[in-house]
Every structure is written in C-alpha cells, then in structure tokens.
Amino acid sequence: MFLHTRMVSEADQKRLALWAAMKVILFDAAGESVVPHGFGQSLNIFRQPHPDIRVWIGAYHDPDPLPLIIRPIYAESAGEAERLSGWCVTFAVVRVAFQVFIPFFEGNLAPLPDFLGSVVQVWPPTGLDLDWPPPYRFDKESLQALAARVNDNRTVIEMEVTLTKAAREPVPATDVDRSTEAVSPGALDPATEADRSCDHPDTNEREDRGHEG
C-alpha cells in the first residue's frame, strides 16, 4: 500500500488510526498498563479511536524496520511532577512511521512541529485525502526527534534533524492495468506495448536532503 505514490482516502486513514491505536493499547498492556481502560473499551465498542486520541503518520525508511519509542508525559505542575498526564508512542512498521498520543486529562494540545509537512494527522479525521508520501521521510535517528515533539516541558529539548526527501515512485503499469477493464488478447498493438514500457520515469534520482532544526 505504501510502496508507491498514491492518494490515501479518509476511510483508509481511519483504518490506519484504528490499527495504530490498537497497537499502542497492546504495547501498554504488555507492560505496566498505565493507559486508562476506557480507551481500550472505546476501541472495542466503537471500532475507532477515542475522540481525544491523536494519531499521525509519516514516511519511514531504515534498515531497522520496527523501532519503538514510548514516552510517558507527566504533569507540568511541580507539585504533581510524578503524575502521568499522557502516553505518547512513536513506532514504525517497514515504510510507515506512526505516532499516537493518548491524553489522560482534558486539555488542548499545543501546536507541534510537522517537519516541513512530513507528519500528517489521520485521527481525528481531517476530512482530506492524503497525498502519499509526504515530502520527507524519517529514519531511526530522526524518529527520535519525532518522538520528542510531544513533551511535558520538564526539560528543554533542542535537536538538529536531517530528513531525506521521500521518493515518489509511481505505481507499476501492471498494477494500474489491473484496475482497468479487461482487454481481449491481441487487441493491443505490440508497438504500443513497447512504447508503454519506456514511459516509466527514472526513479533513481539523487536524494536531496532537507534540514529542520
């Protein structure tokens, strides 16, 4: 699904958000289980993330295909320094990076850096289709910066991040042909078929690098 350039519909974004939220609940259950049970119950009953959950995705490419970063978010007040106020999990699966934030209390989330438009919200729904991939992709090192963008302000975090321009690879002609109506054998001109094989743009372009401090 995410190996080539494509538009991701709002329905697909909702399915991605549901899957990511379920994974985070499972990560929590495998440990000390600090996430309130209501979030898991909401997934089970309504088959969608709780309205307060936030889910973002981005492009990812690295030899390590399954990184996982869990960040507990604590209350900002000095008198409640050890009280958890949220749970942020950032992980990747092969070509896609996910970030899920579960707030334990009501409140507004401050504006977050989107790394030049490379982190896209999929929950709550935005009502817009997603042009995949975003401009830049993350690797295991830059994923640390993505994980740190949701923080509790207990410490000042300054990171220099280098992102690689995401490759926009077109869908192979064979995949496109499957979605078109069938053509009877012999109906295609061999010369046309030969020309079609030369129409693919060269994807071996030099990788540009974008910087965000």
C-alpha positions as CSV (number, residue, x, y, z in Angstrom):
1,M,0.0,0.0,0.0
2,F,2.8,2.5,0.9
3,L,5.5,1.4,-1.5
4,H,4.3,3.8,-4.3
5,T,2.8,7.2,-4.7
6,R,-1.0,7.2,-4.0
7,M,-3.9,9.1,-2.5
8,V,-4.9,7.7,0.9
9,S,-8.7,8.2,1.4
10,E,-10.2,9.4,4.6
11,A,-11.6,5.9,5.1
12,D,-8.2,4.4,4.8
13,Q,-6.8,7.0,7.2
14,K,-9.4,5.9,9.8
15,R,-8.4,2.3,9.4
16,L,-4.8,3.2,9.9
17,A,-5.6,5.2,13.0
18,L,-7.6,2.3,14.4
19,W,-4.8,-0.1,13.8
20,A,-2.2,2.2,15.3
21,A,-4.3,2.9,18.4
22,M,-4.9,-0.8,18.9
23,K,-1.2,-1.5,18.8
24,V,-0.5,1.2,21.4
25,I,-3.1,-0.3,23.7
26,L,-1.3,-3.7,23.3
27,F,2.1,-2.1,24.0
28,D,0.7,-0.7,27.2
29,A,-0.9,-4.0,28.2
30,A,2.4,-5.8,27.7
31,G,4.0,-3.5,30.3
32,E,2.8,-1.8,33.5
33,S,-0.6,-0.9,31.9
34,V,-0.9,2.8,32.7
35,V,-3.4,3.8,30.0
36,P,-7.0,4.1,31.4
37,H,-9.2,1.2,30.4
38,G,-11.8,3.5,28.8
39,F,-9.5,4.0,25.7
40,G,-9.3,0.3,25.0
41,Q,-13.1,-0.2,25.7
42,S,-13.8,2.6,23.2
43,L,-11.8,0.8,20.5
44,N,-13.7,-2.4,21.2
45,I,-17.1,-0.9,21.3
46,F,-17.0,1.7,18.6
47,R,-14.2,0.3,16.4
48,Q,-12.5,3.6,16.2
49,P,-10.1,5.5,18.5
50,H,-11.4,7.6,21.4
51,P,-12.1,11.2,20.2
52,D,-9.3,12.5,22.5
53,I,-6.6,10.3,20.9
54,R,-4.3,11.8,18.3
55,V,-2.7,9.8,15.6
56,W,-0.2,11.0,13.0
57,I,1.7,9.1,10.3
58,G,4.9,9.8,8.2
59,A,7.1,8.1,5.7
60,Y,9.9,5.9,7.1
61,H,12.9,4.2,5.6
62,D,15.7,2.5,7.6
63,P,17.4,-0.9,8.0
64,D,15.6,-1.3,11.3
65,P,12.0,-1.7,10.2
66,L,10.4,-1.9,13.6
67,P,11.6,0.8,16.0
68,L,9.5,1.6,19.1
69,I,9.8,4.7,21.4
70,I,7.5,5.1,24.4
71,R,7.4,8.4,26.2
72,P,5.3,8.9,29.3
73,I,4.1,12.5,29.6
74,Y,4.0,13.9,33.1
75,A,2.0,16.7,34.7
76,E,3.7,20.1,34.2
77,S,2.9,21.3,37.7
78,A,5.9,20.9,40.1
79,G,3.5,19.6,42.8
80,E,2.3,16.8,40.5
81,A,5.7,16.0,38.9
82,E,5.2,12.3,39.0
83,R,1.5,12.2,37.9
84,L,1.1,10.9,34.4
85,S,-0.9,13.1,32.1
86,G,-0.5,11.3,28.9
87,W,1.2,8.5,26.9
88,C,3.0,9.0,23.6
89,V,4.1,6.1,21.5
90,T,6.1,6.5,18.3
91,F,6.9,3.5,16.2
92,A,7.4,2.4,12.6
93,V,6.4,-0.6,10.5
94,V,8.5,-1.0,7.4
95,R,7.7,2.1,5.4
96,V,5.3,4.0,7.7
97,A,6.0,5.9,11.0
98,F,3.2,6.2,13.5
99,Q,2.8,8.5,16.4
100,V,-0.1,8.0,18.9
101,F,-0.8,10.4,21.8
102,I,-3.3,9.4,24.5
103,P,-4.1,12.2,26.9
104,F,-5.2,11.2,30.4
105,F,-6.8,14.6,31.1
106,E,-8.8,17.1,29.1
107,G,-6.9,19.9,27.6
108,N,-5.6,21.4,24.4
109,L,-2.5,20.1,22.7
110,A,-0.1,22.9,21.8
111,P,0.9,23.2,18.1
112,L,3.5,20.6,17.2
113,P,6.3,20.8,14.6
114,D,5.3,18.9,11.5
115,F,8.8,18.7,10.0
116,L,8.1,20.5,6.8
117,G,4.7,18.9,6.3
118,S,6.1,15.4,6.8
119,V,3.9,14.4,9.7
120,V,0.2,14.1,8.9
121,Q,-2.7,13.8,11.2
122,V,-5.0,10.9,10.5
123,W,-7.1,11.0,13.7
124,P,-9.2,12.8,14.5
125,P,-10.2,12.9,10.8
126,T,-9.3,16.0,8.8
127,G,-11.8,15.3,6.0
128,L,-9.0,15.4,3.5
129,D,-7.4,12.7,1.3
130,L,-3.7,12.3,1.9
131,D,-1.2,12.6,-0.9
132,W,1.4,9.9,-0.1
133,P,4.2,10.0,0.6
134,P,4.8,13.3,2.5
135,P,7.7,15.5,1.4
136,Y,10.4,14.0,3.6
137,R,10.9,10.6,5.3
138,F,12.2,9.6,8.7
139,D,14.9,7.1,9.7
140,K,15.7,5.5,13.0
141,E,17.7,8.5,14.1
142,S,15.3,11.3,13.1
143,L,12.4,9.2,14.6
144,Q,13.8,10.3,18.0
145,A,13.1,13.9,17.1
146,L,9.6,12.9,16.1
147,A,9.0,11.2,19.4
148,A,10.3,14.1,21.3
149,R,8.0,16.7,19.8
150,V,5.3,15.7,22.3
151,N,6.8,16.5,25.6
152,D,5.8,17.7,29.1
153,N,8.2,20.7,29.2
154,R,10.1,19.4,32.2
155,T,13.3,19.7,30.2
156,V,14.2,21.8,27.2
157,I,14.7,19.7,24.1
158,E,16.8,21.0,21.2
159,M,17.6,18.7,18.3
160,E,19.0,19.1,14.8
161,V,17.2,16.9,12.4
162,T,18.2,15.8,9.0
163,L,15.4,14.4,6.8
164,T,15.7,12.7,3.4
165,K,13.4,13.6,0.6
166,A,10.8,10.9,0.1
167,A,10.9,9.1,-3.2
168,R,7.7,9.4,-5.1
169,E,7.6,6.1,-7.0
170,P,4.8,5.7,-9.5
171,V,2.6,2.6,-9.4
172,P,3.9,0.0,-11.8
173,A,1.9,-0.3,-15.1
174,T,0.9,-3.8,-14.2
175,D,-0.9,-2.6,-11.1
176,V,-2.6,0.1,-13.0
177,D,-3.7,-2.3,-15.7
178,R,-5.4,-4.5,-13.1
179,S,-7.7,-1.6,-12.2
180,T,-8.8,-1.0,-15.8
181,E,-11.3,-3.0,-17.8
182,A,-10.1,-6.2,-19.4
183,V,-8.9,-6.1,-23.0
184,S,-9.1,-9.2,-25.1
185,P,-5.9,-10.9,-26.3
186,G,-4.5,-9.5,-29.5
187,A,-6.4,-6.2,-29.1
188,L,-3.3,-4.3,-28.2
189,D,-0.8,-3.1,-30.8
190,P,2.7,-4.6,-30.0
191,A,4.2,-1.3,-30.8
192,T,2.0,0.4,-28.3
193,E,3.0,-2.1,-25.7
194,A,6.7,-1.5,-26.4
195,D,6.3,2.3,-26.2
196,R,4.5,1.9,-22.8
197,S,7.4,0.1,-21.3
198,C,9.5,3.2,-21.9
199,D,7.1,5.6,-20.3
200,H,8.2,5.0,-16.7
201,P,10.1,7.9,-15.2
202,D,13.6,7.2,-13.9
203,T,13.2,6.9,-10.1
204,N,17.0,6.6,-9.5
205,E,17.2,10.3,-8.8
206,R,19.8,11.8,-6.4
207,E,18.3,12.1,-2.9
208,D,18.0,15.7,-1.7
209,R,18.3,16.4,1.9
210,G,16.0,18.7,3.9
211,H,17.0,20.2,7.2
212,E,14.9,21.3,10.1
213,G,16.3,22.4,13.3
